[in-house]
Amino acid sequence: AAEKELELLNVSSPALAEEALEKIRGKMEYNLRPVLNATGVLLHTNLGRAPLAAAAVEAVKGVGASFSNLEISLHSGKRSSRYEHVEELLCRLTGAEAALVVNNNAAAVFLALNSFEAGKEVIVSRGELVEIGGSFRLPEVMASSGASLVEVGTTNKTYTGDYKKAIGEKTALLLKVHTSNFKVLGFASAVSASALVRLGREYGLPVMEDVGSGVLVDLSRYGLPYEPRVQDSVAAGVDVITFSGDKLLGGPQAGLIIGRKKYIDRIKSNQLTRALRVDKLTVTALEATLRLYLDEKKALREIPVLRMLTVPGEVLQRRAEALAAELRKKLVGEWEIDILHEKSRVGGGSLPLVSLSSSQISLGLKGVNAGELAQRLRKAKPPVIARVKRQRVLLDLRSLKEEDDRELLETIVRTFSSSGMRKNGGGS
């Protein structure tokens, strides 16, 4: 068998030269580079979650290429805080008294918990002890922060009385975690943020809530299920609120901490804040993203993840029809090109029960395994990340920006018009 394979190898000088040239090109390319996300998962963690708005990209280009007033006041000429560039915006958009930004939401939760008295108890519902992702689990994060975990209730039902019974002399904090990456349905009960705040006020205890995805707009107004907004937690009186910057907020990776000034000031003074701080590029991208939210219509139009979430299904259908028509004209060979209507997902641990209507272009080539087609697309320039189902490559338009359609078309045609599409007998 090995001898037969050797016979099939093309060892001619031109072939070897082309292979060597291809390897050299590969070594010269950046390891991290843009891809076209045709998976149908909008906040794909492996693909970097939320793409930035054009305004954020432009702002980063300007600040990244120059010196900046990151920690100097242009008014007084004295040293200032890097957080001032976004704190007022966060407070204006959410109604919070103060704000802080760190490098991701796991760090935000860790830092906030660590800022309360070490060794003290934090009470949390057993049904909210989530795994954040990548095996980072809330109990372990809490233990690393120095907090002592006290679980109350059961997996599916927790009542205010459960928290009340657990409060003692060592209690430092009541914690609520929004289970944004899973849902408990059926025979279930959870304590609302407002009820927990009332209990906290009764016992003189602060309440912290991790709201996860960081929604700032009412998604139910755009045909999606209602997802609690960050503003709702502030209005309920929660003292410390943490959430992500690169999920439904649509900004850069960051952990945002907002709430009552006396608690945020305590967190700011924690020595670990410096170790977890964000750089100038994150601050810049976050500020530009937050500014778009000052006009909700503009945010929906210009923040990619919000636009992808709310684009009507009929628009995706028209885009799919146009692309499929072009591919049928330009691809040579026994191709099968169809339009499907499978569901897309939000991803990134956000809105786990939401299935989004979408349109996909289904590609198949007689005699060629779909896995090989998908691999060729991943090696294209730019790489196209698709999914394979029922021996077809599916290109989902929900996770692609409309302005990417032309590039997607040209990439597919260029990739499969080149020589070397070897039929491997995998079938279609």
Backbone hydrogen bonds in HBPLUS format (Angstrom, degrees):
<---DONOR---> <-ACCEPTOR-->    atom                        ^
c    i                          cat <-CA-CA->   ^        H-A-AA   ^      H-
h    n   atom  resd res      DA  || num        DHA   H-A  angle D-A-AA Bond
n    s   type  num  typ     dist DA aas  dist angle  dist       angle   num
A0005-GLU N   A0001-ALA O   3.05 MM   4  6.34 154.9  2.11 146.2 152.5     1
A0006-LEU N   A0002-ALA O   3.04 MM   4  6.29 152.6  2.12 143.8 151.2     2
A0007-GLU N   A0003-GLU O   3.05 MM   4  6.32 146.1  2.16 142.5 151.2     3
A0008-LEU N   A0004-LYS O   3.27 MM   4  6.59 139.4  2.44 139.9 149.8     4
A0008-LEU N   A0005-GLU O   3.11 MM   3  5.20 129.0  2.38  96.8 110.0     5
A0009-LEU N   A0006-LEU O   3.20 MM   3  5.27 146.6  2.31  98.7 108.3     6
A0016-LEU N   A0012-SER O   2.96 MM   4  6.23 165.9  1.98 161.7 165.7     7
A0017-ALA N   A0013-SER O   2.88 MM   4  5.99 158.3  1.93 153.3 159.8     8
A0018-GLU N   A0014-PRO O   2.92 MM   4  6.08 154.4  1.99 144.0 150.8     9
A0019-GLU N   A0015-ALA O   2.98 MM   4  6.22 156.8  2.03 148.0 154.2    10
A0020-ALA N   A0016-LEU O   2.95 MM   4  6.14 158.1  2.00 146.6 152.6    11
A0021-LEU N   A0017-ALA O   2.89 MM   4  6.08 157.4  1.94 146.2 152.8    12
A0022-GLU N   A0018-GLU O   2.95 MM   4  6.13 152.2  2.02 143.8 151.3    13
A0023-LYS N   A0019-GLU O   3.07 MM   4  6.35 151.6  2.15 144.4 151.4    14
A0024-ILE N   A0020-ALA O   3.00 MM   4  6.28 155.4  2.06 148.4 155.2    15
A0025-ARG N   A0021-LEU O   2.92 MM   4  6.18 161.2  1.95 150.3 155.3    16
A0026-GLY N   A0022-GLU O   2.98 MM   4  6.19 154.6  2.04 142.4 149.5    17
A0027-LYS N   A0023-LYS O   3.00 MM   4  6.30 150.4  2.09 145.8 153.0    18
A0028-MET N   A0024-ILE O   3.10 MM   4  6.35 140.7  2.26 145.3 155.8    19
A0028-MET N   A0025-ARG O   3.17 MM   3  5.18 127.7  2.45  94.8 108.5    20
A0029-GLU N   A0025-ARG O   3.18 MM   4  6.41 126.1  2.49 143.7 156.4    21
A0036-LEU N   A0383-PRO O   2.85 MM 347  6.26 165.0  1.88 161.7 166.7    22
A0385-ILE N   A0036-LEU O   2.94 MM 349  6.12 170.0  1.95 165.4 168.0    23
A0038-ALA N   A0385-ILE O   2.82 MM 347  5.57 147.4  1.92 150.1 159.6    24
A0396-ASP N   A0038-ALA O   2.91 MM 358  4.78 172.3  1.92 128.6 125.9    25
A0345-ARG N   A0040-GLY O   2.98 MM 305  6.23 154.5  2.05 142.5 150.5    26
A0042-LEU N   A0345-ARG O   3.07 MM 303  6.56 159.7  2.11 154.5 155.9    27
A0043-LEU N   A0346-VAL O   2.67 MM 303  5.86 162.7  1.70 162.9 169.3    28
A0047-LEU N   A0044-HIS O   2.95 MM   3  5.24 142.9  2.09 106.6 118.1    29
A0049-ARG N   A0044-HIS O   2.88 MM   5  4.87 162.7  1.91 137.4 132.5    30
A0048-GLY N   A0045-THR O   3.15 MM   3  5.22 161.2  2.18 110.6 110.5    31
A0050-ALA N   A0246-ASP O   3.29 MM 196  5.31 164.6  2.32 149.0 146.9    32
A0056-ALA N   A0053-ALA O   2.99 MM   3  5.26 122.3  2.34 103.0 117.3    33
A0057-VAL N   A0053-ALA O   3.05 MM   4  6.42 156.4  2.10 154.4 161.5    34
A0058-GLU N   A0054-ALA O   2.96 MM   4  6.21 163.0  1.99 153.7 157.5    35
A0059-ALA N   A0055-ALA O   3.03 MM   4  6.17 155.7  2.10 140.8 147.7    36
A0060-VAL N   A0056-ALA O   2.94 MM   4  6.14 156.9  2.00 148.3 154.2    37
A0061-LYS N   A0057-VAL O   2.97 MM   4  6.22 156.4  2.03 148.2 154.8    38
A0062-GLY N   A0058-GLU O   3.10 MM   4  6.36 156.7  2.15 148.1 153.4    39
A0063-VAL N   A0059-ALA O   3.05 MM   4  6.30 171.7  2.06 155.4 157.0    40
A0064-GLY N   A0060-VAL O   2.72 MM   4  5.55 157.2  1.77 147.7 155.7    41
A0065-ALA N   A0061-LYS O   3.24 MM   4  6.08 141.7  2.40 134.3 141.2    42
A0066-SER N   A0063-VAL O   3.22 MM   3  5.38 164.7  2.25 109.5 112.6    43
A0080-SER N   A0071-GLU O   3.02 MM   9  4.71 164.2  2.05 100.7 105.0    44
A0073-SER N   A0078-LYS O   2.78 MM   5  5.52 172.5  1.79 171.0 171.0    45
A0077-GLY N   A0073-SER O   2.71 MM   4  5.10 143.7  1.84 137.7 149.1    46
A0084-GLU N   A0081-SER O   3.22 MM   3  5.61 157.1  2.27 108.4 114.8    47
A0086-VAL N   A0083-TYR O   3.15 MM   3  5.81 156.5  2.21 115.8 121.7    48
A0087-GLU N   A0083-TYR O   2.92 MM   4  5.87 144.4  2.05 154.6 165.8    49
A0090-LEU N   A0086-VAL O   2.94 MM   4  6.15 164.4  1.96 159.6 163.7    50
A0091-CYS N   A0087-GLU O   2.96 MM   4  6.18 161.1  2.00 153.7 158.9    51
A0092-ARG N   A0088-GLU O   2.91 MM   4  6.05 154.4  1.98 144.3 151.8    52
A0093-LEU N   A0089-LEU O   2.93 MM   4  6.12 156.6  1.98 151.5 157.2    53
A0094-THR N   A0090-LEU O   3.01 MM   4  6.02 147.5  2.12 144.2 152.2    54
A0095-GLY N   A0091-CYS O   2.76 MM   4  5.14 148.9  1.86 138.4 145.3    55
A0097-GLU N   A0259-GLY O   3.08 MM 162  5.75 135.0  2.29 126.5 139.3    56
A0098-ALA N   A0259-GLY O   3.07 MM 161  5.70 141.2  2.23 154.6 162.1    57
A0259-GLY N   A0098-ALA O   3.11 MM 161  5.70 143.0  2.26 155.2 154.0    58
A0100-LEU N   A0257-ILE O   2.76 MM 157  5.10 140.9  1.91 150.4 160.9    59
A0257-ILE N   A0100-LEU O   2.83 MM 157  5.10 169.3  1.85 162.2 159.8    60
A0102-VAL N   A0255-GLY O   2.79 MM 153  4.95 166.4  1.81 149.3 154.1    61
A0255-GLY N   A0102-VAL O   2.83 MM 153  4.95 167.7  1.85 124.5 126.7    62
A0103-ASN N   A0276-LEU O   2.98 MM 173  5.76 135.9  2.18 154.3 165.8    63
A0108-ALA N   A0104-ASN O   2.99 MM   4  6.34 145.6  2.11 142.5 153.3    64
A0109-VAL N   A0105-ASN O   2.94 MM   4  6.20 161.8  1.97 153.6 155.6    65
A0110-PHE N   A0106-ALA O   2.96 MM   4  6.14 166.4  1.98 147.2 151.5    66
A0111-LEU N   A0107-ALA O   2.81 MM   4  5.88 170.6  1.81 152.7 155.4    67
A0112-ALA N   A0108-ALA O   2.99 MM   4  6.04 163.3  2.02 146.6 151.7    68
A0113-LEU N   A0109-VAL O   3.03 MM   4  6.17 168.3  2.04 153.4 156.6    69
A0114-ASN N   A0110-PHE O   2.89 MM   4  6.01 157.6  1.94 150.1 157.3    70
A0115-SER N   A0111-LEU O   3.04 MM   4  6.13 126.9  2.33 139.5 151.7    71
A0115-SER N   A0112-ALA O   3.23 MM   3  5.25 140.6  2.39  95.7 106.7    72
A0116-PHE N   A0113-LEU O   3.25 MM   3  5.74 164.1  2.28 111.5 116.2    73
A0120-LYS N   A0117-GLU O   3.20 MM   3  5.72 158.4  2.25 131.5 134.1    74
A0119-GLY N   A0146-GLY O   2.89 MM  27  5.72 162.0  1.92 144.9 151.1    75
A0148-SER N   A0120-LYS O   2.87 MM  28  5.80 164.0  1.90 160.4 158.5    76
A0121-GLU N   A0170-LYS O   2.78 MM  49  5.62 172.9  1.78 141.6 144.2    77
A0172-ALA N   A0121-GLU O   2.80 MM  51  5.56 178.8  1.80 153.8 153.4    78
A0122-VAL N   A0148-SER O   2.83 MM  26  5.98 157.3  1.89 157.5 158.4    79
A0150-VAL N   A0122-VAL O   2.95 MM  28  5.92 147.1  2.06 160.3 152.2    80
A0123-ILE N   A0173-LEU O   3.08 MM  50  6.51 160.7  2.11 160.7 160.1    81
A0175-LEU N   A0123-ILE O   2.88 MM  52  5.92 176.1  1.88 168.1 167.6    82
A0124-VAL N   A0150-VAL O   3.03 MM  26  6.32 161.1  2.07 162.1 164.7    83
A0152-VAL N   A0124-VAL O   3.07 MM  28  6.22 141.4  2.22 144.8 149.6    84
A0128-GLU N   A0125-SER O   2.98 MM   3  5.36 163.4  2.01 113.7 118.6    85
A0126-ARG N   A0152-VAL O   2.85 MM  26  5.64 159.8  1.89 165.1 160.2    86
A0129-LEU N   A0126-ARG O   3.46 MM   3  5.63 165.2  2.49 113.3 111.8    87
A0130-VAL N   A0128-GLU O   2.96 MM   2  5.49 130.1  2.22 105.4  90.7    88
A0138-LEU N   A0130-VAL O   2.94 MM   8  5.76 176.5  1.94 171.1 171.8    89
A0132-ILE N   A0136-PHE O   2.70 MM   4  5.50 136.7  1.88 159.6 168.0    90
A0136-PHE N   A0133-GLY O   3.05 MM   3  5.48 161.7  2.09 113.5 119.4    91
A0140-GLU N   A0137-ARG O   3.02 MM   3  5.42 117.9  2.42 108.6 123.2    92
A0141-VAL N   A0137-ARG O   2.93 MM   4  6.23 158.6  1.98 156.8 163.9    93
A0142-MET N   A0138-LEU O   2.87 MM   4  6.03 161.9  1.90 157.3 161.8    94
A0143-ALA N   A0139-PRO O   2.92 MM   4  6.15 156.2  1.98 143.0 149.8    95
A0144-SER N   A0140-GLU O   2.92 MM   4  6.10 159.7  1.96 148.8 153.9    96
A0145-SER N   A0141-VAL O   3.04 MM   4  6.22 138.1  2.22 139.5 150.7    97
A0145-SER N   A0142-MET O   3.15 MM   3  5.09 125.9  2.46  92.6 106.7    98
A0147-ALA N   A0142-MET O   3.14 MM   5  5.44 135.6  2.35 165.7 157.4    99
A0146-GLY N   A0143-ALA O   3.16 MM   3  5.36 154.1  2.23 103.6 111.5   100
A0154-THR N   A0157-LYS O   2.87 MM   3  5.22 161.9  1.91 141.0 146.9   101
A0189-SER N   A0156-ASN O   2.84 MM  33  6.38 148.8  1.94 150.2 156.3   102
A0158-THR N   A0189-SER O   2.92 MM  31  5.88 151.9  2.00 133.3 142.2   103
A0162-ASP N   A0159-TYR O   2.96 MM   3  5.35 139.0  2.13 106.7 117.9   104
A0164-LYS N   A0160-THR O   3.04 MM   4  6.36 163.6  2.07 151.8 157.0   105
A0165-LYS N   A0161-GLY O   2.97 MM   4  6.10 158.2  2.01 147.5 151.2   106
A0166-ALA N   A0163-TYR O   3.03 MM   3  5.25 129.0  2.30 100.4 114.3   107
A0167-ILE N   A0164-LYS O   3.36 MM   3  5.46 151.2  2.45 101.2 109.0   108
A0171-THR N   A0168-GLY O   3.21 MM   3  5.42 162.9  2.24 108.7 113.9   109
A0174-LEU N   A0206-PRO O   3.11 MM  32  6.46 162.0  2.14 156.4 162.1   110
A0208-MET N   A0174-LEU O   2.87 MM  34  6.27 162.7  1.90 162.9 168.8   111
A0176-LYS N   A0208-MET O   2.81 MM  32  6.23 154.7  1.88 153.7 162.5   112
A0210-ASP N   A0176-LYS O   2.92 MM  34  6.46 151.5  2.00 155.3 162.8   113
A0178-HIS N   A0210-ASP O   2.81 MM  32  6.01 174.4  1.81 164.1 166.1   114
A0180-SER N   A0178-HIS O   2.77 MM   2  5.51 134.0  1.98 109.6  94.7   115
A0182-PHE N   A0179-THR O   3.44 MM   3  5.67 170.0  2.46 107.3 110.0   116
A0188-ALA N   A0186-GLY O   2.81 MM   2  5.60 123.2  2.13 114.7  97.9   117
A0196-LEU N   A0192-SER O   3.03 MM   4  6.29 155.7  2.09 148.8 155.7   118
A0197-VAL N   A0193-ALA O   2.89 MM   4  6.12 148.9  1.98 147.2 156.3   119
A0198-ARG N   A0194-SER O   3.04 MM   4  6.29 155.4  2.10 143.5 149.4   120
A0199-LEU N   A0195-ALA O   3.12 MM   4  6.40 154.8  2.18 143.2 149.6   121
A0200-GLY N   A0196-LEU O   2.86 MM   4  6.11 155.9  1.92 145.5 152.9   122
A0201-ARG N   A0197-VAL O   2.86 MM   4  6.12 159.2  1.90 155.0 159.6   123
A0202-GLU N   A0198-ARG O   3.09 MM   4  6.27 150.1  2.18 140.6 148.6   124
A0203-TYR N   A0199-LEU O   3.19 MM   4  6.50 145.3  2.32 146.6 154.7   125
A0204-GLY N   A0200-GLY O   2.79 MM   4  5.70 106.4  2.33 140.3 159.1   126
A0205-LEU N   A0200-GLY O   2.74 MM   5  4.56 159.5  1.78 137.6 139.4   127
A0204-GLY N   A0201-ARG O   3.36 MM   3  4.91 155.9  2.42  91.9  98.9   128
A0239-ASP N   A0207-VAL O   2.94 MM  32  5.36 128.9  2.21 138.7 153.7   129
A0240-VAL N   A0207-VAL O   3.20 MM  33  6.59 152.0  2.28 147.6 151.1   130
A0209-GLU N   A0240-VAL O   2.84 MM  31  6.36 155.0  1.90 159.4 167.7   131
A0242-THR N   A0209-GLU O   2.99 MM  33  6.48 155.1  2.05 149.2 155.4   132
A0211-VAL N   A0242-THR O   2.89 MM  31  6.13 147.1  2.00 168.0 171.9   133
A0213-SER N   A0211-VAL O   2.92 MM   2  6.27 107.8  2.46 120.7 106.7   134
A0244-SER N   A0212-GLY O   2.78 MM  32  5.85 161.8  1.81 160.7 161.6   135
A0230-VAL N   A0215-VAL O   2.96 MM  15  6.04 159.1  2.00 173.5 171.0   136
A0221-ARG N   A0218-ASP O   3.23 MM   3  5.97 161.9  2.26 117.2 122.0   137
A0222-TYR N   A0219-LEU O   2.95 MM   3  5.43 161.9  1.99 115.0 120.5   138
A0224-LEU N   A0219-LEU O   3.29 MM   5  5.44 155.7  2.35 139.9 135.6   139
A0232-ASP N   A0229-ARG O   3.08 MM   3  5.26 133.2  2.31  99.3 111.4   140
A0233-SER N   A0230-VAL O   3.11 MM   3  5.46 126.0  2.42 105.1 117.4   141
A0234-VAL N   A0230-VAL O   3.24 MM   4  6.64 155.2  2.30 149.0 156.1   142
A0235-ALA N   A0231-GLN O   2.88 MM   4  6.08 162.7  1.91 149.8 154.6   143
A0236-ALA N   A0232-ASP O   2.95 MM   4  6.13 137.1  2.14 136.4 148.0   144
A0238-VAL N   A0233-SER O   3.20 MM   5  5.77 159.3  2.24 166.7 160.4   145
A0237-GLY N   A0234-VAL O   2.98 MM   3  5.30 154.4  2.05 107.3 115.7   146
A0260-ARG N   A0239-ASP O   2.87 MM  21  5.28 151.9  1.95 141.5 149.0   147
A0241-ILE N   A0258-ILE O   2.78 MM  17  5.27 159.9  1.82 161.4 162.6   148
A0258-ILE N   A0241-ILE O   2.91 MM  17  5.27 161.5  1.94 151.5 157.4   149
A0243-PHE N   A0256-LEU O   3.04 MM  13  5.37 141.6  2.20 142.7 152.0   150
A0256-LEU N   A0243-PHE O   2.84 MM  13  5.37 168.5  1.86 167.2 167.6   151
A0245-GLY N   A0254-ALA O   2.85 MM   9  4.76 135.6  2.05 144.0 140.8   152
A0251-GLY N   A0245-GLY O   2.81 MM   6  5.22 143.4  1.94 161.9 160.0   153
A0250-GLY N   A0247-LYS O   2.98 MM   3  5.58 140.2  2.14 114.6 124.1   154
A0263-TYR N   A0260-ARG O   3.09 MM   3  5.72 133.3  2.32 115.2 126.3   155
A0264-ILE N   A0260-ARG O   3.06 MM   4  6.27 165.2  2.08 157.0 161.8   156
A0265-ASP N   A0261-LYS O   2.81 MM   4  5.85 160.9  1.84 155.2 159.7   157
A0267-ILE N   A0263-TYR O   3.04 MM   4  6.38 152.3  2.12 146.0 153.2   158
A0268-LYS N   A0264-ILE O   2.85 MM   4  6.13 155.7  1.91 149.7 156.7   159
A0269-SER N   A0265-ASP O   3.10 MM   4  6.29 143.3  2.24 140.8 149.3   160
A0270-ASN N   A0267-ILE O   3.10 MM   3  5.25 157.3  2.16 105.5 112.6   161
A0273-THR N   A0270-ASN O   2.99 MM   3  5.60 161.9  2.03 118.7 124.6   162
A0275-ALA N   A0272-LEU O   3.03 MM   3  5.13 117.3  2.43  98.1 113.6   163
A0276-LEU N   A0272-LEU O   3.14 MM   4  6.41 136.6  2.33 147.8 159.7   164
A0276-LEU N   A0273-THR O   3.21 MM   3  5.21 133.4  2.44  94.9 107.3   165
A0277-ARG N   A0274-ARG O   3.39 MM   3  5.10 169.4  2.40 100.2 102.9   166
A0283-VAL N   A0279-ASP O   3.12 MM   4  6.40 167.5  2.13 156.3 160.0   167
A0284-THR N   A0280-LYS O   2.96 MM   4  6.04 157.6  2.01 141.9 148.2   168
A0285-ALA N   A0281-LEU O   2.96 MM   4  6.15 167.9  1.98 149.3 152.1   169
A0286-LEU N   A0282-THR O   2.89 MM   4  5.96 160.2  1.92 151.8 157.7   170
A0287-GLU N   A0283-VAL O   2.92 MM   4  6.07 161.8  1.96 148.4 153.5   171
A0288-ALA N   A0284-THR O   3.06 MM   4  6.28 168.3  2.08 152.5 155.4   172
A0289-THR N   A0285-ALA O   3.03 MM   4  6.17 153.0  2.10 142.5 149.9   173
A0290-LEU N   A0286-LEU O   2.89 MM   4  6.08 166.9  1.90 156.5 159.7   174
A0291-ARG N   A0287-GLU O   2.96 MM   4  6.15 154.0  2.03 151.5 158.4   175
A0292-LEU N   A0289-THR O   3.13 MM   3  5.43 133.2  2.36 102.5 114.3   176
A0293-TYR N   A0290-LEU O   2.98 MM   3  5.30 135.2  2.18 104.9 117.1   177
A0294-LEU N   A0291-ARG O   3.17 MM   3  5.50 159.2  2.21 107.1 113.5   178
A0295-ASP N   A0292-LEU O   3.25 MM   3  5.99 166.0  2.27 117.3 121.2   179
A0298-LYS N   A0295-ASP O   2.96 MM   3  5.28 118.9  2.35 105.8 121.2   180
A0299-ALA N   A0295-ASP O   2.93 MM   4  6.27 153.6  2.00 153.9 162.6   181
A0300-LEU N   A0296-GLU O   2.97 MM   4  6.25 160.7  2.01 154.4 158.1   182
A0301-ARG N   A0297-LYS O   3.08 MM   4  6.20 140.9  2.24 136.9 147.5   183
A0302-GLU N   A0298-LYS O   2.83 MM   4  5.91 150.1  1.92 152.5 159.8   184
A0303-ILE N   A0299-ALA O   2.91 MM   4  5.42 155.1  1.97 145.2 148.0   185
A0306-LEU N   A0303-ILE O   3.06 MM   3  5.58 122.9  2.40 116.2 129.9   186
A0307-ARG N   A0303-ILE O   3.06 MM   4  6.26 156.8  2.11 156.4 163.3   187
A0308-MET N   A0304-PRO O   2.84 MM   4  6.08 159.6  1.88 156.6 162.1   188
A0309-LEU N   A0305-VAL O   2.97 MM   4  6.07 151.6  2.06 139.2 147.0   189
A0310-THR N   A0306-LEU O   3.13 MM   4  6.21 148.3  2.24 141.3 148.3   190
A0311-VAL N   A0307-ARG O   2.99 MM   4  5.85 121.1  2.35 145.9 156.4   191
A0315-VAL N   A0312-PRO O   3.11 MM   3  5.48 135.7  2.31 105.8 117.2   192
A0316-LEU N   A0312-PRO O   3.42 MM   4  6.88 154.1  2.49 146.8 153.3   193
A0317-GLN N   A0313-GLY O   2.97 MM   4  6.27 150.8  2.06 146.8 155.6   194
A0318-ARG N   A0314-GLU O   3.07 MM   4  6.28 156.3  2.13 140.4 145.5   195
A0319-ARG N   A0315-VAL O   3.05 MM   4  6.32 159.9  2.09 148.6 154.1   196
A0320-ALA N   A0316-LEU O   2.91 MM   4  6.10 156.8  1.96 147.8 154.3   197
A0321-GLU N   A0317-GLN O   2.95 MM   4  6.18 159.9  1.99 151.0 156.1   198
A0322-ALA N   A0318-ARG O   3.04 MM   4  6.25 159.6  2.08 148.8 153.8   199
A0323-LEU N   A0319-ARG O   2.99 MM   4  6.20 163.4  2.02 151.0 155.4   200
A0324-ALA N   A0320-ALA O   2.85 MM   4  5.95 166.2  1.87 153.5 157.9   201
A0325-ALA N   A0321-GLU O   3.02 MM   4  6.10 158.0  2.07 143.8 149.6   202
A0326-GLU N   A0322-ALA O   3.18 MM   4  6.41 156.8  2.23 143.5 149.2   203
A0327-LEU N   A0323-LEU O   2.91 MM   4  6.17 159.1  1.95 153.5 159.6   204
A0328-ARG N   A0324-ALA O   2.95 MM   4  6.14 156.2  2.01 150.2 156.1   205
A0329-LYS N   A0325-ALA O   3.28 MM   4  6.48 142.8  2.42 137.5 146.6   206
A0330-LYS N   A0326-GLU O   3.02 MM   4  6.20 146.3  2.14 146.5 155.9   207
A0331-LEU N   A0327-LEU O   2.90 MM   4  5.61 159.2  1.95 152.2 153.4   208
A0366-LYS N   A0334-GLU O   3.11 MM  32  5.65 174.0  2.11 152.0 151.9   209
A0336-GLU N   A0364-GLY O   2.68 MM  28  4.95 159.2  1.72 151.7 153.9   210
A0364-GLY N   A0336-GLU O   3.00 MM  28  4.95 130.8  2.25 137.8 148.4   211
A0338-ASP N   A0362-SER O   3.05 MM  24  5.03 157.7  2.10 137.8 144.9   212
A0362-SER N   A0338-ASP O   2.79 MM  24  5.03 169.7  1.81 142.0 145.6   213
A0340-LEU N   A0360-GLN O   2.80 MM  20  5.05 162.1  1.84 147.2 153.2   214
A0360-GLN N   A0340-LEU O   2.95 MM  20  5.05 162.3  1.98 130.8 134.8   215
A0344-SER N   A0356-LEU O   2.79 MM  12  4.86 165.3  1.81 143.4 148.5   216
A0356-LEU N   A0344-SER O   2.95 MM  12  4.86 171.6  1.95 137.2 138.8   217
A0350-SER N   A0347-GLY O   3.09 MM   3  5.66 150.3  2.18 114.4 122.0   218
A0354-VAL N   A0351-LEU O   3.11 MM   3  5.49 163.7  2.14 116.6 121.7   219
A0397-LEU N   A0359-SER O   3.13 MM  38  6.08 176.9  2.13 171.0 170.2   220
A0361-ILE N   A0395-LEU O   2.98 MM  34  5.08 156.1  2.04 135.1 137.6   221
A0395-LEU N   A0361-ILE O   2.93 MM  34  5.08 156.4  1.98 141.0 148.8   222
A0363-LEU N   A0393-VAL O   2.84 MM  30  5.05 161.4  1.87 146.0 152.4   223
A0393-VAL N   A0363-LEU O   2.96 MM  30  5.05 170.2  1.97 149.7 151.0   224
A0368-VAL N   A0365-LEU O   2.98 MM   3  5.57 159.7  2.02 145.7 144.5   225
A0425-GLY N   A0367-GLY O   3.18 MM  58  5.12 138.2  2.36 157.2 151.8   226
A0372-GLU N   A0369-ASN O   3.04 MM   3  5.45 131.2  2.28 107.0 118.8   227
A0373-LEU N   A0369-ASN O   3.31 MM   4  6.77 152.6  2.39 145.9 153.5   228
A0374-ALA N   A0370-ALA O   2.93 MM   4  6.23 160.8  1.97 153.2 158.0   229
A0375-GLN N   A0371-GLY O   2.96 MM   4  6.14 148.5  2.06 138.4 147.3   230
A0376-ARG N   A0372-GLU O   2.94 MM   4  6.20 157.2  1.99 148.4 153.9   231
A0377-LEU N   A0373-LEU O   3.06 MM   4  6.37 152.1  2.14 146.1 153.6   232
A0378-ARG N   A0374-ALA O   2.99 MM   4  6.29 148.3  2.09 144.2 152.7   233
A0379-LYS N   A0375-GLN O   3.09 MM   4  6.37 137.4  2.28 143.9 155.0   234
A0379-LYS N   A0376-ARG O   3.22 MM   3  5.16 130.3  2.48  92.3 105.2   235
A0380-ALA N   A0377-LEU O   3.15 MM   3  5.03 158.7  2.20 100.0 106.3   236
A0384-VAL N   A0377-LEU O   2.87 MM   7  5.10 170.0  1.88 126.9 130.0   237
A0387-ARG N   A0394-LEU O   3.32 MM   7  5.39 170.7  2.33 148.1 150.6   238
A0394-LEU N   A0387-ARG O   2.76 MM   7  5.39 179.4  1.76 173.6 173.7   239
A0389-LYS N   A0392-ARG O   2.92 MM   3  5.37 158.8  1.96 152.8 158.7   240
A0392-ARG N   A0389-LYS O   2.98 MM   3  5.37 130.4  2.23 109.0 121.8   241
A0400-LEU N   A0397-LEU O   3.19 MM   3  5.06 163.9  2.22 104.6 108.0   242
A0404-ASP N   A0401-LYS O   2.79 MM   3  5.27 158.5  1.84 115.9 123.4   243
A0405-ASP N   A0402-GLU O   3.17 MM   3  5.61 164.0  2.20 113.1 117.9   244
A0408-LEU N   A0404-ASP O   2.87 MM   4  6.09 157.2  1.92 159.0 166.5   245
A0409-LEU N   A0405-ASP O   2.95 MM   4  6.20 164.2  1.98 153.1 156.6   246
A0410-GLU N   A0406-ARG O   2.98 MM   4  6.22 169.8  1.99 153.3 155.7   247
A0411-THR N   A0407-GLU O   2.90 MM   4  5.98 153.0  1.98 145.1 152.8   248
A0412-ILE N   A0408-LEU O   3.00 MM   4  6.20 164.3  2.02 155.5 158.7   249
A0413-VAL N   A0409-LEU O   3.04 MM   4  6.24 172.4  2.04 157.0 159.1   250
A0414-ARG N   A0410-GLU O   2.93 MM   4  5.94 160.8  1.96 143.2 149.4   251
A0415-THR N   A0411-THR O   2.88 MM   4  5.93 156.9  1.93 146.0 152.8   252
A0416-PHE N   A0412-ILE O   3.01 MM   4  6.16 164.8  2.03 154.9 157.8   253
A0417-SER N   A0413-VAL O   2.91 MM   4  5.70 118.8  2.30 140.7 153.0   254
A0422-ARG N   A0420-GLY O   2.85 MM   2  5.46 115.7  2.28 114.1  96.3   255
